């Protein structure tokens, strides 16, 4: 069933007039100033915190490459058999990566179009994959950003595609791109403002939002507006979504010139862009971020939850951030800690593997920096 995007009414969500100007540089795509690698460093203190002691923090330790030689990979999503789906943004290819490093090409999306930040982006595995073998992809076409699904056949190739949600505004940057199934069985989809900041505050646009839909593309029935896929608004460019063990949704978001954000997502929440960047929006009815970073420390893409902490992959910052969560279900404890600073270059995604490790995806072959030998790669991290 092909679904075209529905819209949310103004009475359902707060919609304020936007007044920001467009930013000339792509998010996190400029090479950072050279700096010496270090094992860890601290970010500015989170904007909210609790004194509750979290579980003992885990330290990521590199345990070698799972595989190398990927071309601008964008996401890693595991299937029940332990193999991972890895889409390549610029080639439009979908690759299956096995734990032993074997890589098999499963299919492609020739209609996926760049340049810059657009193309074949995220992937999500159906919660019913053992029965339906469905994979959900987010991609940029000549007309829009869209979510489609394809069946992975028993012979390991992708079948015909079916449009799930179309009409998401697109551009060569700020396309969002992360789909993630929640514990409720619905598909959450992160979109960007498509380089038009006003769209983030427009309840009738799917840009600058987090969407929540059924696997067939209909609005989730208990959305803030049941007729609309919009779940939250006021986002600039969300590329990371993660659910913690309490079922809460977290999102990592690119800032403009000042602050990148980690947000705890509430249905119907307005996160302020372009009226507010970083904190200071609560008095205007916006939801403030839980933590912020300067853009050269982060430019965050992927986000994951594992072992009581959130793990955030940074592009321009070229480091992996650990953000500890309180054991009693509170928010952030203490200050985020950075690891692997400069060790692997730009980091696109981090994903928990079935064996308890993390798979870390680099992003050095898309023209922003000089690739290293073996780039791009999937690095296996053990949590010690």
FENSULLIN-V927009 format. One record per residue. N is the residue number from 0. RES is the residue in one letter. OMEGA is omega in radians with two decimals (none if undefined). D_LAST is the distance of its C-alpha to the last C-alpha in Angstrom with 2 decimals. Layout:
BEGIN
N RES OMEGA D_LAST
N RES OMEGA D_LAST
END
This chain:
BEGIN
0 X -3.13 45.75
1 X -3.11 45.68
2 X 3.01 44.90
3 X -2.99 45.96
4 X 2.97 44.23
5 X -3.11 45.73
6 X -3.14 45.81
7 X -3.14 45.24
8 X -3.11 48.15
9 X -3.13 48.36
10 X -3.10 48.91
11 X -3.08 45.60
12 X 3.11 43.34
13 X 3.12 43.91
14 X -3.14 45.19
15 X 3.13 45.99
16 X -3.11 47.73
17 X -3.12 45.47
18 X -3.11 46.47
19 X 3.06 43.68
20 X -3.12 44.38
21 X -3.12 42.69
22 X -2.98 40.10
23 X -3.05 40.95
24 X 3.08 37.53
25 X -3.09 35.09
26 X 2.99 31.84
27 X -3.03 29.25
28 X 3.08 31.08
29 X 3.14 32.36
30 X 3.13 30.58
31 X 3.03 29.01
32 X -3.12 30.27
33 X 3.09 28.65
34 X -3.12 25.95
35 X 3.10 23.76
36 X 3.04 20.10
37 X -3.05 17.65
38 X 3.12 13.92
39 X 3.05 14.50
40 X -3.07 17.59
41 X 3.06 19.03
42 X 2.99 21.39
43 X -3.10 24.51
44 X 3.06 24.10
45 X -3.09 24.10
46 X 3.02 27.62
47 X -3.11 26.98
48 X 3.09 24.59
49 X -3.12 24.41
50 X -3.11 23.75
51 X -3.11 22.01
52 X 3.12 18.62
53 X 2.98 15.85
54 X 3.13 12.96
55 X -3.10 10.26
56 X 3.12 8.87
57 X -3.13 5.49
58 X 3.14 5.10
59 X 3.12 6.18
60 X -3.14 6.74
61 X -3.14 10.17
62 X 3.07 11.03
63 X 3.13 14.73
64 X 2.95 17.38
65 X 3.09 18.31
66 X 3.13 21.76
67 X 3.01 23.85
68 X 3.07 27.37
69 X -3.05 27.28
70 X -3.14 29.89
71 X 3.10 28.89
72 X -3.02 26.65
73 X -3.04 26.25
74 X 3.05 24.18
75 X 3.11 21.97
76 X -3.05 22.78
77 X 3.01 21.97
78 X -3.08 24.80
79 X -3.13 24.76
80 X 3.11 24.80
81 X 3.05 21.45
82 X -3.06 23.29
83 X 3.05 22.96
84 X -3.11 25.92
85 X 3.05 25.90
86 X 3.07 29.05
87 X -3.00 30.25
88 X -2.98 31.96
89 X 3.14 34.73
90 X -3.05 35.62
91 X -3.13 35.60
92 X 3.03 34.01
93 X -3.10 31.65
94 X 3.05 29.36
95 X -3.11 27.45
96 X -3.13 24.26
97 X -3.07 23.12
98 X -3.14 19.80
99 X 3.12 21.51
100 X 3.10 22.48
101 X 3.12 26.00
102 X -3.14 27.57
103 X 3.09 30.72
104 X -3.07 32.95
105 X -3.10 33.90
106 X -3.12 36.38
107 X 3.06 37.16
108 X -3.11 38.56
109 X -3.14 41.43
110 X 3.09 42.41
111 X -3.01 39.15
112 X 2.97 40.31
113 X 0.13 38.88
114 X 3.05 39.08
115 X -3.01 36.38
116 X -3.10 34.03
117 X 3.11 36.00
118 X 3.08 35.83
119 X -2.99 33.68
120 X -2.94 30.74
121 X 3.11 28.55
122 X 3.05 28.39
123 X 3.13 27.74
124 X 3.14 27.89
125 X 3.05 30.43
126 X 3.12 29.21
127 X -3.02 31.99
128 X -3.13 31.08
129 X 3.12 31.64
130 X -3.00 35.21
131 X 3.11 36.06
132 X -3.11 33.79
133 X 3.01 34.07
134 X -3.10 32.03
135 X -3.08 32.67
136 X 3.03 32.85
137 X -3.09 33.59
138 X 3.05 35.82
139 X 3.04 38.45
140 X 3.10 41.95
141 X -3.04 45.20
142 X -2.98 45.98
143 X 2.77 42.88
144 X -3.11 39.23
145 X 3.02 38.89
146 X 3.09 36.79
147 X 3.06 37.83
148 X 3.11 36.73
149 X 3.11 37.09
150 X 3.00 36.81
151 X -3.06 34.72
152 X -3.13 37.24
153 X 3.11 36.67
154 X 3.03 37.29
155 X 3.10 34.37
156 X -3.12 36.53
157 X 3.09 36.96
158 X -3.14 40.17
159 X -3.13 42.42
160 X 3.11 41.02
161 X 3.12 42.07
162 X 3.13 42.02
163 X 3.12 40.24
164 X -3.11 40.58
165 X 3.03 42.58
166 X 3.06 44.05
167 X -3.12 40.97
168 X -3.06 42.13
169 X 3.10 40.78
170 X 3.03 40.86
171 X 3.09 39.37
172 X -3.12 36.73
173 X -3.14 35.25
174 X -3.06 35.06
175 X 2.97 31.91
176 X -3.06 31.01
177 X 2.97 28.11
178 X -3.12 29.07
179 X 3.05 26.82
180 X 3.11 27.91
181 X 3.10 27.43
182 X 3.09 27.14
183 X 3.13 30.92
184 X 3.11 31.55
185 X -3.14 32.88
186 X 3.08 31.95
187 X -3.02 30.93
188 X 3.14 31.93
189 X 3.10 31.15
190 X 3.06 34.13
191 X -3.11 35.05
192 X 3.09 38.32
193 X 3.14 39.57
194 X 3.10 40.55
195 X -3.00 42.95
196 X -3.10 41.53
197 X -3.10 44.33
198 X -3.12 43.16
199 X 3.12 40.05
200 X -3.12 42.46
201 X -3.10 44.86
202 X 3.12 44.46
203 X 3.11 46.45
204 X 3.09 44.02
205 X 3.12 40.77
206 X 3.11 39.42
207 X -3.04 36.94
208 X 2.76 35.89
209 X -3.09 33.34
210 X 3.13 35.30
211 X -3.04 34.98
212 X 3.01 36.90
213 X 3.10 37.44
214 X 3.11 36.50
215 X 3.06 40.16
216 X 3.08 40.08
217 X 3.02 41.97
218 X 3.06 40.98
219 X -2.95 38.92
220 X 3.13 41.67
221 X 3.02 40.23
222 X 3.08 39.45
223 X 2.92 40.93
224 X -3.07 43.89
225 X 3.13 44.04
226 X -3.05 46.00
227 X 3.04 43.39
228 X -3.06 39.92
229 X 3.11 38.98
230 X 3.04 36.27
231 X -3.07 35.62
232 X -3.13 37.27
233 X 3.14 37.33
234 X 3.11 34.44
235 X -3.14 34.64
236 X 3.12 32.15
237 X 3.07 29.28
238 X 3.13 26.99
239 X 3.05 23.91
240 X 3.11 24.01
241 X 3.04 21.39
242 X 3.07 21.93
243 X -3.04 19.75
244 X 3.06 19.88
245 X 3.12 23.08
246 X 3.11 24.70
247 X -3.13 25.04
248 X 3.08 25.40
249 X -3.13 23.82
250 X 3.02 25.14
251 X -2.97 24.40
252 X 3.05 27.72
253 X 2.98 29.22
254 X -3.14 31.46
255 X -3.12 34.66
256 X -2.97 35.14
257 X -2.92 33.23
258 X 2.85 30.29
259 X -2.97 27.75
260 X 2.84 26.82
261 X -3.09 24.40
262 X 2.97 26.71
263 X -2.92 26.66
264 X 3.07 29.31
265 X 3.08 32.28
266 X -3.11 35.02
267 X -3.11 38.00
268 X 3.07 36.17
269 X -2.98 37.44
270 X 2.80 34.87
271 X -3.08 37.54
272 X 0.06 37.62
273 X -3.14 39.90
274 X -3.06 41.36
275 X 2.99 38.19
276 X -3.06 35.20
277 X -3.07 32.35
278 X 3.06 33.33
279 X -3.09 36.85
280 X -3.04 38.06
281 X -3.13 38.13
282 X 3.11 41.70
283 X 3.12 42.73
284 X 3.13 41.21
285 X 3.06 38.04
286 X 3.13 34.44
287 X 3.04 32.41
288 X 3.08 28.88
289 X 3.11 26.03
290 X 3.10 24.58
291 X 3.06 26.08
292 X 2.93 25.36
293 X -3.01 27.88
294 X 3.11 28.44
295 X 3.06 27.45
296 X -2.99 23.96
297 X -2.85 23.30
298 X -2.92 25.90
299 X 3.05 23.47
300 X -3.04 23.71
301 X -3.13 21.08
302 X 3.13 19.24
303 X 3.04 16.84
304 X 3.10 15.51
305 X 3.02 12.26
306 X 3.04 10.45
307 X -3.11 13.13
308 X 2.91 13.16
309 X 3.12 15.30
310 X -3.00 14.27
311 X -3.13 17.36
312 X -3.06 18.37
313 X 3.12 20.95
314 X 3.14 23.88
315 X 3.14 25.88
316 X 3.08 23.00
317 X 3.13 21.03
318 X 3.10 17.62
319 X -3.13 14.98
320 X 2.98 15.29
321 X 3.11 13.11
322 X -3.06 15.67
323 X 3.10 14.90
324 X -3.11 17.40
325 X -3.10 19.10
326 X -3.08 18.58
327 X 3.13 22.38
328 X 3.06 22.85
329 X -3.06 23.72
330 X -3.01 22.94
331 X 3.09 20.68
332 X 3.06 19.38
333 X -3.10 19.45
334 X 3.05 19.21
335 X -3.12 17.21
336 X -3.10 14.81
337 X 3.10 15.04
338 X 3.02 12.87
339 X -3.04 14.26
340 X 3.13 17.67
341 X -3.04 20.29
342 X -3.06 18.12
343 X -3.12 19.21
344 X -3.09 22.13
345 X -3.10 22.89
346 X -3.05 20.34
347 X -3.02 22.13
348 X 3.02 19.88
349 X -3.02 16.40
350 X 3.07 16.39
351 X 3.10 14.25
352 X -3.13 14.99
353 X -3.10 16.27
354 X 3.11 13.66
355 X 3.05 10.81
356 X 2.97 9.81
357 X 2.99 11.45
358 X -3.08 14.60
359 X -3.04 15.61
360 X 3.10 19.38
361 X -3.11 21.19
362 X -3.07 24.79
363 X -3.04 26.68
364 X -3.08 29.65
365 X 3.01 31.61
366 X -3.10 33.71
367 X 3.13 32.06
368 X 3.09 30.45
369 X -3.14 30.87
370 X 3.01 28.65
371 X 3.11 26.62
372 X 3.11 27.09
373 X 3.13 25.62
374 X -0.20 25.41
375 X -2.98 24.79
376 X 2.91 21.64
377 X -3.13 18.83
378 X 3.07 15.46
379 X 3.12 12.63
380 X 2.99 9.18
381 X 3.14 6.06
382 X -3.06 3.80
383 X none 0.00
END
